[in-house]
Amino acid sequence: MAILCVDYGLTTTKAVLFNPDGTEIGSSSAKTEISNIGDFAEIEMERQWKTTAGVIRSCLQKTGTDPRLVTGVGCSGHGAGLYPLDKRGRPVRKAISSMDGRAVGIIRDWKAKGLSSYRKTYQHMWNGQPVPLLFWLKENEPDNYRVIHRICMAKDWIKFKLTGELTTDFTDASCAGLLNLEEKRYDPELFQPYQIEEVFEKLPAVSKSTDLVGAVSKTAAEETGLVAGTPVIGGLFDVVACALGSGVYDESKYSITAGTWNINSAVGNRLLPSEEIMMWSLYADGEKYICIDSSATSAVNLEWFIKNVIMGFNGLQYDYSQIYAKIEAGIRDFTAEEVDLIYLPFLYKSKLTRELDGGFVGFRASHNIYHLLRALYEGVVFGHRRHLENLRRGGIVKEQAALSGGAVNSECWCQLFADILGIEIITTKASEIGALGTAIAVSVATGEYRSLEEAVQGMVSVNKHYYPGRDSLTYQKKYERFTEIIDRLDHKPVLSE
């Protein structure tokens, strides 16, 4: 028996197969193709489906898995953004990803006018969410806006192509700011302040993450190599999938994901209104909540540096694994005092600043590429700390954090998280945490486990613990310099509502 999980991220799209005990059988991946032009970040939806179908087929072939042994399929995907469909289920236009910045001015204008739906959504609206993006379409592409029949999220588009059934789940709908969070339902009043009341009629049916919402169609089976009739679950917003796959299902610790996005979250049994915390969403069980403070300021910085600086002239013949190994060897022995550079991880728009962009501060002739890379690693963690401090000011205080994302592949980076955040960092044995979280949901949906808690206990294994070390005090001083630089170069950071 095997569980197939699709993880549609903003950097890569993966298909991963798991045994029911949580061990990984194998995986296949491909780059998620995003067109970035100015503030626009868009995805060709049909191309993305072909990419997804390809990695599913490749995963089955690489692992030699008989598709008849796949007991269920689960999908997770990047939250927010906008995937608009017409009456025939065809894309109205390219999808708009959550990295898109076209709605920044709209959010600023709404804030100045005092427009807010926070009392219902518990979210400080940000530019990557459907509501401001739909408003932008209404104002700038009225012909496209008029023919929208349904809107969905990233993983819902993949589910639709797999099954022919269009649904979303509570985690994605709440992350997108489309739910009255306390009442856990759609609410037409959410759209009235923004003059897009008609959107209420375009929302897809909503399910629990662990609900069976359809089955692989004959057409999708031919494209993916799966067997027609294989069950498909409601799925999860990827932040919730990563928390679940990291073993975070109660209030004991933070979940931190260091990937394309800098994501810092914690599960709770009640909503805590806060000007500091970016948003609350529903958790995988549809009952508990998860608070999230995040921005696109994490390991995406390293990917940009490798692509545009290290490999900018295609002068190196190393593959990525060799590059990561060379970076790790070059930066691991630096002490906190040896690197006096400060890196600002703001390649993309962030709620941590108003208009500040990325860059190195204090760059001199005595520095080499490894000083730059070490400062980049530190700057990314400083960004995570700034978000965690928002959670703490909102009353969410923990002494442990489960870390996931690309950063866990670096011993140096994991230790920096412990030193800079000043808390214990835990990593797990799974290499594909978000996919494992989805596999946990599938295992409950198909009856392998009775509850998410039982599935976590049966499928998640701790790998390593990292504790704050001798450099923690120095990093406290460097973090103070990091915040001082931001405050001097930019206005006081505010929430992007």
FIMIZA-205576 format. One record per residue (C-alpha): residue in three letters; x, y, z. Coordinates in steps of 0.05 Angstrom, whole numbers, m for minus. Layout:
N
SITE residu      u      v      w
SITE    ALA      X      Y      Z
...
// end
This chain:
497
SITE residu      u      v      w
SITE    MET      0      0      0
SITE    ALA     23     71    m14
SITE    ILE     m1    143     m6
SITE    LEU     11    193    m62
SITE    CYS     19    267    m44
SITE    VAL     26    326    m91
SITE    ASP     59    388    m62
SITE    TYR     50    448   m108
SITE    GLY     99    500    m83
SITE    LEU    123    566   m112
SITE    THR    193    538   m123
SITE    THR    181    465   m141
SITE    THR    123    418   m154
SITE    LYS    132    350   m123
SITE    ALA     99    282   m122
SITE    VAL    118    239    m62
SITE    LEU     99    168    m44
SITE    PHE     96    145     29
SITE    ASN     85     81     65
SITE    PRO     30     83    118
SITE    ASP     83     88    173
SITE    GLY    108    154    143
SITE    THR    171    129    110
SITE    GLU    184    158     42
SITE    ILE    183    110    m17
SITE    GLY    208    161    m67
SITE    SER    193    226   m102
SITE    SER    197    266   m166
SITE    SER    198    341   m175
SITE    ALA    199    396   m227
SITE    LYS    209    471   m224
SITE    THR    145    511   m216
SITE    GLU    146    560   m274
SITE    ILE    128    630   m252
SITE    SER    130    690   m298
SITE    ASN    158    750   m259
SITE    ILE    150    817   m294
SITE    GLY    155    877   m249
SITE    ASP    106    867   m191
SITE    PHE     68    813   m230
SITE    ALA     80    740   m213
SITE    GLU     36    694   m255
SITE    ILE     29    620   m271
SITE    GLU      3    587   m334
SITE    MET    m49    540   m304
SITE    GLU    m53    486   m358
SITE    ARG     23    483   m361
SITE    GLN     24    475   m286
SITE    TRP    m24    417   m291
SITE    LYS     20    383   m344
SITE    THR     80    393   m298
SITE    THR     41    361   m240
SITE    ALA     16    303   m282
SITE    GLY     88    292   m305
SITE    VAL    117    289   m235
SITE    ILE     62    241   m213
SITE    ARG     77    193   m271
SITE    SER    152    201   m259
SITE    CYS    145    185   m185
SITE    LEU    106    122   m199
SITE    GLN    156    100   m251
SITE    LYS    219    117   m211
SITE    THR    195     79   m150
SITE    GLY    167     21   m189
SITE    THR    101     29   m153
SITE    ASP     41     m8   m179
SITE    PRO    m12     48   m184
SITE    ARG    m65     m3   m161
SITE    LEU    m30     m1    m92
SITE    VAL    m42     74    m83
SITE    THR    m96     79    m30
SITE    GLY   m108    154    m36
SITE    VAL    m83    220    m64
SITE    GLY    m74    285    m26
SITE    CYS    m54    354    m51
SITE    SER    m24    413    m16
SITE    GLY     m6    479    m47
SITE    HIS     16    550    m36
SITE    GLY    m37    592     m2
SITE    ALA    m74    653    m28
SITE    GLY    m63    678    m98
SITE    LEU   m120    671   m149
SITE    TYR   m139    615   m197
SITE    PRO   m201    639   m236
SITE    LEU   m244    590   m277
SITE    ASP   m300    602   m327
SITE    LYS   m365    562   m332
SITE    ARG   m331    506   m371
SITE    GLY   m276    498   m319
SITE    ARG   m224    532   m362
SITE    PRO   m174    584   m336
SITE    VAL   m199    654   m348
SITE    ARG   m128    680   m349
SITE    LYS    m61    662   m318
SITE    ALA    m63    648   m244
SITE    ILE    m36    703   m199
SITE    SER     11    676   m146
SITE    SER     16    698    m74
SITE    MET     84    730    m91
SITE    ASP     48    781   m135
SITE    GLY     54    855   m115
SITE    ARG      3    889   m160
SITE    ALA    m47    900   m104
SITE    VAL      1    935    m55
SITE    GLY    m28   1003    m71
SITE    ILE    m99    977    m65
SITE    ILE    m85    951      5
SITE    ARG    m54   1017     24
SITE    ASP   m114   1056     m2
SITE    TRP   m163   1011     35
SITE    LYS   m124   1019     99
SITE    ALA   m125   1095     91
SITE    LYS   m201   1091     83
SITE    GLY   m209   1047    144
SITE    LEU   m236    988    104
SITE    SER   m227    922    141
SITE    SER   m260    855    151
SITE    TYR   m213    835    208
SITE    ARG   m269    825    259
SITE    LYS   m294    767    216
SITE    THR   m231    739    183
SITE    TYR   m179    753    237
SITE    GLN   m132    771    180
SITE    HIS    m95    835    165
SITE    MET   m105    833     91
SITE    TRP    m44    829     47
SITE    ASN    m31    838    m27
SITE    GLY    m27    764    m46
SITE    GLN    m98    747    m24
SITE    PRO   m158    737    m71
SITE    VAL   m199    797    m48
SITE    PRO   m151    852    m69
SITE    LEU   m131    812   m131
SITE    LEU   m204    805   m152
SITE    PHE   m214    880   m141
SITE    TRP   m153    893   m185
SITE    LEU   m183    849   m240
SITE    LYS   m250    884   m235
SITE    GLU   m215    951   m244
SITE    ASN   m162    932   m296
SITE    GLU   m189    870   m333
SITE    PRO   m265    878   m330
SITE    ASP   m276    829   m388
SITE    ASN   m238    774   m352
SITE    TYR   m272    791   m286
SITE    ARG   m342    785   m316
SITE    VAL   m331    713   m340
SITE    ILE   m304    685   m275
SITE    HIS   m351    630   m252
SITE    ARG   m309    600   m196
SITE    ILE   m246    619   m159
SITE    CYS   m201    568   m128
SITE    MET   m133    560    m95
SITE    ALA    m69    528   m122
SITE    LYS    m80    457    m98
SITE    ASP   m155    460   m115
SITE    TRP   m137    470   m189
SITE    ILE    m96    406   m186
SITE    LYS   m153    369   m150
SITE    PHE   m202    394   m203
SITE    LYS   m158    367   m259
SITE    LEU   m151    301   m222
SITE    THR   m225    291   m207
SITE    GLY   m268    340   m245
SITE    GLU   m296    363   m178
SITE    LEU   m282    435   m156
SITE    THR   m276    442    m80
SITE    THR   m231    477    m31
SITE    ASP   m218    461     42
SITE    PHE   m224    500    107
SITE    THR   m149    512    113
SITE    ASP   m142    544     44
SITE    ALA   m207    582     46
SITE    SER   m190    613    114
SITE    CYS   m118    629     94
SITE    ALA   m146    665     33
SITE    GLY   m189    710     77
SITE    LEU   m253    681     49
SITE    LEU   m284    653    113
SITE    ASN   m318    682    174
SITE    LEU   m268    648    219
SITE    GLU   m307    645    284
SITE    GLU   m369    617    249
SITE    LYS   m327    575    200
SITE    ARG   m368    591    140
SITE    TYR   m371    636     78
SITE    ASP   m401    704     93
SITE    PRO   m426    753     40
SITE    GLU   m411    812     86
SITE    LEU   m336    799     77
SITE    PHE   m338    826      6
SITE    GLN   m385    885     13
SITE    PRO   m333    936     38
SITE    TYR   m292    924    m24
SITE    GLN   m349    929    m75
SITE    ILE   m340    858   m100
SITE    GLU   m404    828    m70
SITE    GLU   m413    783   m131
SITE    VAL   m352    743   m110
SITE    PHE   m394    707    m58
SITE    GLU   m430    669   m114
SITE    LYS   m363    647   m144
SITE    LEU   m336    610    m83
SITE    PRO   m325    535    m88
SITE    ALA   m355    484    m41
SITE    VAL   m313    476     22
SITE    SER   m294    411     57
SITE    LYS   m250    385    113
SITE    SER   m179    368     95
SITE    THR   m192    294    110
SITE    ASP   m257    289     71
SITE    LEU   m258    246      8
SITE    VAL   m280    296    m45
SITE    GLY   m273    257   m110
SITE    ALA   m235    203   m148
SITE    VAL   m184    204   m203
SITE    SER   m220    209   m270
SITE    LYS   m206    167   m331
SITE    THR   m174    226   m366
SITE    ALA   m130    243   m307
SITE    ALA   m110    170   m300
SITE    GLU    m85    170   m372
SITE    GLU    m44    233   m359
SITE    THR    m15    213   m292
SITE    GLY     m9    137   m292
SITE    LEU    m56    132   m232
SITE    VAL   m115     84   m232
SITE    ALA   m183    115   m246
SITE    GLY   m225    114   m183
SITE    THR   m168    126   m134
SITE    PRO   m195    169    m77
SITE    VAL   m174    242    m71
SITE    ILE   m180    282     m6
SITE    GLY   m196    355      8
SITE    GLY   m123    371     20
SITE    LEU    m87    427     56
SITE    PHE    m58    496     51
SITE    ASP     18    482     51
SITE    VAL     32    520    116
SITE    VAL    m16    474    153
SITE    ALA     12    413    117
SITE    CYS     83    431    140
SITE    ALA     60    442    211
SITE    LEU     25    374    211
SITE    GLY     84    339    178
SITE    SER    131    370    230
SITE    GLY     89    339    285
SITE    VAL     57    405    308
SITE    TYR    m15    388    325
SITE    ASP    m21    421    394
SITE    GLU      1    484    430
SITE    SER     70    459    452
SITE    LYS    115    490    399
SITE    TYR    121    536    338
SITE    SER    123    510    267
SITE    ILE    175    547    225
SITE    THR    182    537    151
SITE    ALA    244    566    117
SITE    GLY    229    558     43
SITE    THR    205    607    m10
SITE    TRP    165    639     46
SITE    ASN    188    656    116
SITE    ILE    131    623    154
SITE    ASN    122    623    229
SITE    SER     60    592    260
SITE    ALA     30    560    321
SITE    VAL    m33    519    335
SITE    GLY    m84    544    385
SITE    ASN   m153    526    411
SITE    ARG   m179    598    409
SITE    LEU   m171    660    368
SITE    LEU   m130    717    397
SITE    PRO   m144    785    364
SITE    SER    m78    820    351
SITE    GLU    m50    879    312
SITE    GLU     16    842    310
SITE    ILE     m3    774    282
SITE    MET    m13    774    207
SITE    MET    m69    723    205
SITE    TRP   m106    664    235
SITE    SER   m131    605    195
SITE    LEU   m166    539    210
SITE    TYR   m122    479    225
SITE    ALA   m125    412    190
SITE    ASP   m178    384    237
SITE    GLY   m225    441    220
SITE    GLU   m233    456    294
SITE    LYS   m168    485    321
SITE    TYR   m136    548    294
SITE    ILE    m66    565    269
SITE    CYS    m36    635    274
SITE    ILE     13    655    220
SITE    ASP     62    712    210
SITE    SER    101    708    146
SITE    SER    132    740     84
SITE    ALA    173    719     23
SITE    THR    239    731     59
SITE    SER    268    663     74
SITE    ALA    310    611     35
SITE    VAL    286    641    m31
SITE    ASN    343    690    m19
SITE    LEU    394    635    m25
SITE    GLU    362    608    m88
SITE    TRP    366    677   m119
SITE    PHE    439    685    m98
SITE    ILE    459    617   m128
SITE    LYS    422    629   m193
SITE    ASN    442    701   m205
SITE    VAL    509    708   m171
SITE    ILE    543    640   m166
SITE    MET    516    614   m233
SITE    GLY    502    681   m264
SITE    PHE    550    671   m322
SITE    ASN    541    596   m325
SITE    GLY    614    591   m307
SITE    LEU    606    534   m258
SITE    GLN    590    463   m277
SITE    TYR    569    440   m208
SITE    ASP    499    414   m196
SITE    TYR    459    444   m139
SITE    SER    479    390    m88
SITE    GLN    552    406   m100
SITE    ILE    540    481    m93
SITE    TYR    503    471    m27
SITE    ALA    560    427     m1
SITE    LYS    612    480    m20
SITE    ILE    571    535     14
SITE    GLU    563    493     78
SITE    ALA    638    479     80
SITE    GLY    655    552     68
SITE    ILE    610    584    121
SITE    ARG    604    534    177
SITE    ASP    667    554    216
SITE    PHE    653    629    219
SITE    THR    638    656    288
SITE    ALA    585    708    298
SITE    GLU    638    762    307
SITE    GLU    676    746    243
SITE    VAL    620    766    196
SITE    ASP    604    840    207
SITE    LEU    558    845    146
SITE    ILE    483    852    153
SITE    TYR    438    823     99
SITE    LEU    368    850     87
SITE    PRO    326    792     59
SITE    PHE    275    835     22
SITE    LEU    278    811    m50
SITE    TYR    202    811    m50
SITE    LYS    150    854    m16
SITE    SER    147    842     59
SITE    LYS    103    865    116
SITE    LEU    168    876    155
SITE    THR    181    940    116
SITE    ARG    143    992     75
SITE    GLU    187    999     14
SITE    LEU    256    973     33
SITE    ASP    290    926    m16
SITE    GLY    343    872     m4
SITE    GLY    417    885      2
SITE    PHE    481    879     41
SITE    VAL    501    932     91
SITE    GLY    574    940    109
SITE    PHE    602    906     47
SITE    ARG    678    919     40
SITE    ALA    737    896     m1
SITE    SER    759    848     55
SITE    HIS    696    807     47
SITE    ASN    692    746      2
SITE    ILE    634    705    m24
SITE    TYR    630    663     39
SITE    HIS    622    726     82
SITE    LEU    564    745     37
SITE    LEU    532    677     42
SITE    ARG    540    673    118
SITE    ALA    509    742    125
SITE    LEU    452    719     79
SITE    TYR    439    658    123
SITE    GLU    438    703    185
SITE    GLY    394    755    152
SITE    VAL    342    703    135
SITE    VAL    339    680    207
SITE    PHE    335    753    231
SITE    GLY    273    759    187
SITE    HIS    243    697    220
SITE    ARG    258    726    288
SITE    ARG    223    791    270
SITE    HIS    161    751    252
SITE    LEU    165    709    315
SITE    GLU    168    772    357
SITE    ASN    101    792    326
SITE    LEU     73    725    349
SITE    ARG    101    735    418
SITE    ARG     72    805    424
SITE    GLY      6    774    404
SITE    GLY     11    727    464
SITE    ILE     39    665    427
SITE    VAL    102    646    466
SITE    LYS    137    578    458
SITE    GLU    205    550    478
SITE    GLN    211    501    420
SITE    ALA    202    503    345
SITE    ALA    197    449    293
SITE    LEU    237    472    232
SITE    SER    221    451    160
SITE    GLY    237    475     90
SITE    GLY    302    478     52
SITE    ALA    342    506    111
SITE    VAL    339    439    148
SITE    ASN    388    410     98
SITE    SER    442    456    128
SITE    GLU    470    440    197
SITE    CYS    497    510    199
SITE    TRP    430    542    184
SITE    CYS    394    499    236
SITE    GLN    444    521    289
SITE    LEU    435    594    269
SITE    PHE    360    587    280
SITE    ALA    373    562    351
SITE    ASP    425    616    366
SITE    ILE    387    675    336
SITE    LEU    317    655    359
SITE    GLY    342    633    428
SITE    ILE    299    570    430
SITE    GLU    306    495    418
SITE    ILE    300    476    345
SITE    ILE    274    407    326
SITE    THR    280    374    257
SITE    THR    245    311    233
SITE    LYS    270    252    192
SITE    ALA    224    264    132
SITE    SER    255    303     75
SITE    GLU    187    326     47
SITE    ILE    151    353    107
SITE    GLY     92    385     72
SITE    ALA     79    322     32
SITE    LEU     83    281     96
SITE    GLY     31    327    128
SITE    THR    m15    313     69
SITE    ALA      0    238     75
SITE    ILE    m23    242    148
SITE    ALA    m89    272    125
SITE    VAL    m97    218     72
SITE    SER    m83    163    123
SITE    VAL   m140    189    167
SITE    ALA   m187    197    107
SITE    THR   m175    125     85
SITE    GLY   m181     96    156
SITE    GLU   m109     78    167
SITE    TYR   m110    120    231
SITE    ARG   m169    144    272
SITE    SER   m146    216    283
SITE    LEU    m94    266    261
SITE    GLU    m60    261    329
SITE    GLU    m55    185    323
SITE    ALA    m28    192    252
SITE    VAL     25    242    273
SITE    GLN     48    196    328
SITE    GLY     52    138    279
SITE    MET     84    175    220
SITE    VAL    129    231    246
SITE    SER    198    217    275
SITE    VAL    245    269    306
SITE    ASN    314    274    274
SITE    LYS    357    325    312
SITE    HIS    354    377    367
SITE    TYR    392    443    364
SITE    TYR    401    488    425
SITE    PRO    424    561    432
SITE    GLY    500    562    437
SITE    ARG    557    609    454
SITE    ASP    542    657    398
SITE    SER    471    673    421
SITE    LEU    490    737    458
SITE    THR    529    763    398
SITE    TYR    471    748    353
SITE    GLN    425    787    399
SITE    LYS    469    848    387
SITE    LYS    472    835    312
SITE    TYR    396    828    310
SITE    GLU    390    896    344
SITE    ARG    434    925    289
SITE    PHE    390    891    237
SITE    THR    327    924    264
SITE    GLU    362    991    272
SITE    ILE    384    990    199
SITE    ILE    313    975    177
SITE    ASP    284   1030    220
SITE    ARG    335   1080    193
SITE    LEU    327   1062    120
SITE    ASP    252   1052    121
SITE    HIS    192   1079    158
SITE    LYS    169   1041    219
SITE    PRO    143    973    194
SITE    VAL     67    967    191
SITE    LEU     18    913    174
SITE    SER      2    912    100
SITE    GLU    m73    921    106
// end
